[in-house]
Amino acid sequence: MGNVTKFLVENKIKPSYQRMSILEYLIKYKTHPTVDEIHQKLVVEIPTLSKTTVYNTLKLFVEKGIVLLINIEDNETRYDADTSAHGHFKCVKCNKIYDFSFNNADIVVDELKQYIIQQTHLYIKGICLICL
């Protein structure tokens, strides 16, 4: 937890056991979990952990830019500790989300060439190789 503590402090977030555990979970499990999934896994280890704490912690992480909020579906919010520029592919059969890399320059249309792009979110849905 030492690296996680240092990372939180560097990002001006007061480290607590709950915050460190949530961030460690996101780093370790790259499944793009929901608040419910994170809560279900961590409440076994931290019985006093509430869903509200998980939600508020993730909201803080997103505000500080250390976690990405992923909204591939309107009714489903997921989280990703990988904040590098990358896209997400969601399989419509198994519901798994896969990361993929892309180059921002490849997707910017001519109409936006003179704009300053600060964020790019690329979501693609289809059927993954395992489900084919």
C-alpha positions as CSV (number, residue, x, y, z in Angstrom):
1,M,0.0,0.0,0.0
2,G,3.0,2.3,0.2
3,N,3.0,3.2,-3.5
4,V,-0.8,3.8,-3.3
5,T,-0.4,6.0,-0.3
6,K,2.3,8.1,-1.9
7,F,0.2,8.3,-5.1
8,L,-2.8,9.6,-3.3
9,V,-0.7,12.2,-1.3
10,E,0.9,13.4,-4.6
11,N,-2.6,13.9,-6.0
12,K,-3.7,15.8,-2.9
13,I,-6.0,13.1,-1.6
14,K,-5.9,12.2,2.1
15,P,-5.1,8.5,2.2
16,S,-7.5,6.4,4.2
17,Y,-7.6,2.6,4.4
18,Q,-10.9,2.6,2.4
19,R,-9.4,4.9,-0.3
20,M,-6.2,2.9,-0.6
21,S,-8.1,-0.3,-0.8
22,I,-10.5,1.0,-3.6
23,L,-7.5,2.3,-5.6
24,E,-5.6,-0.9,-5.1
25,Y,-8.6,-2.9,-6.3
26,L,-8.9,-0.8,-9.5
27,I,-5.2,-1.2,-10.2
28,K,-5.1,-4.9,-9.6
29,Y,-8.4,-5.9,-11.3
30,K,-8.7,-4.3,-14.7
31,T,-12.3,-5.4,-15.2
32,H,-13.8,-1.9,-15.2
33,P,-15.9,-2.6,-12.2
34,T,-19.1,-0.8,-11.0
35,V,-19.6,0.6,-7.6
36,D,-21.6,-2.5,-6.6
37,E,-18.8,-4.8,-7.8
38,I,-16.1,-2.9,-5.9
39,H,-18.3,-2.8,-2.8
40,Q,-19.1,-6.6,-2.9
41,K,-15.4,-7.5,-3.2
42,L,-14.1,-5.1,-0.5
43,V,-16.9,-5.4,2.1
44,V,-15.6,-8.9,2.9
45,E,-12.2,-7.4,3.9
46,I,-13.7,-4.1,5.2
47,P,-17.1,-5.0,6.8
48,T,-17.8,-1.3,7.7
49,L,-17.4,-0.2,4.1
50,S,-20.6,1.4,2.7
51,K,-21.6,1.8,-1.0
52,T,-21.8,5.5,-0.3
53,T,-18.1,5.5,0.7
54,V,-17.2,3.6,-2.5
55,Y,-19.2,6.0,-4.6
56,N,-17.8,9.1,-2.9
57,T,-14.3,7.8,-3.2
58,L,-14.6,7.1,-6.9
59,K,-16.2,10.5,-7.4
60,L,-13.2,12.1,-5.7
61,F,-10.8,10.0,-7.8
62,V,-12.5,11.0,-11.0
63,E,-12.5,14.7,-10.0
64,K,-8.7,14.5,-9.3
65,G,-8.1,12.7,-12.6
66,I,-6.7,9.5,-11.2
67,V,-9.5,7.3,-12.3
68,L,-11.7,7.3,-15.5
69,L,-15.4,7.2,-15.4
70,I,-16.7,4.9,-18.2
71,N,-20.3,5.3,-19.5
72,I,-20.7,2.8,-22.3
73,E,-24.3,2.1,-21.3
74,D,-26.7,4.8,-20.1
75,N,-27.6,2.8,-17.0
76,E,-24.1,1.5,-16.1
77,T,-21.2,3.5,-14.7
78,R,-17.8,1.7,-14.5
79,Y,-14.3,2.8,-13.4
80,D,-10.8,2.4,-14.8
81,A,-7.5,3.2,-13.0
82,D,-5.7,3.4,-16.4
83,T,-6.0,7.1,-17.3
84,S,-3.9,6.9,-20.4
85,A,-5.5,7.5,-23.8
86,H,-7.3,4.3,-24.7
87,G,-10.6,3.0,-25.9
88,H,-13.0,0.5,-24.5
89,F,-14.7,-2.4,-26.3
90,K,-17.8,-3.9,-24.7
91,C,-18.9,-7.4,-25.7
92,V,-22.7,-7.5,-26.0
93,K,-22.8,-11.2,-25.1
94,C,-20.5,-11.5,-22.0
95,N,-20.6,-7.8,-21.0
96,K,-16.8,-7.8,-20.5
97,I,-15.0,-4.6,-21.3
98,Y,-11.6,-4.7,-23.1
99,D,-9.1,-1.9,-23.4
100,F,-7.6,-1.0,-26.8
101,S,-5.1,1.6,-27.8
102,F,-5.7,4.2,-30.5
103,N,-4.1,7.4,-31.7
104,N,-6.1,10.6,-31.2
105,A,-4.8,11.9,-34.5
106,D,-6.4,9.0,-36.3
107,I,-9.9,9.8,-35.1
108,V,-10.0,13.6,-35.2
109,V,-12.1,14.8,-38.1
110,D,-11.1,17.8,-40.1
111,E,-13.8,20.0,-38.5
112,L,-11.9,19.7,-35.2
113,K,-8.3,20.1,-36.4
114,Q,-8.1,23.7,-35.0
115,Y,-9.6,22.8,-31.6
116,I,-7.7,21.8,-28.5
117,I,-8.8,18.3,-27.6
118,Q,-8.4,17.6,-23.9
119,Q,-10.1,14.3,-23.6
120,T,-11.2,11.6,-25.9
121,H,-13.6,8.7,-25.0
122,L,-14.0,6.0,-27.5
123,Y,-16.5,3.2,-26.8
124,I,-17.2,0.4,-29.2
125,K,-19.7,-2.5,-28.8
126,G,-19.7,-5.8,-30.5
127,I,-18.9,-9.5,-29.9
128,C,-15.5,-10.4,-28.4
129,L,-13.3,-13.3,-29.8
130,I,-14.2,-15.5,-26.8
131,C,-17.9,-15.2,-27.5
132,L,-17.6,-15.7,-31.3
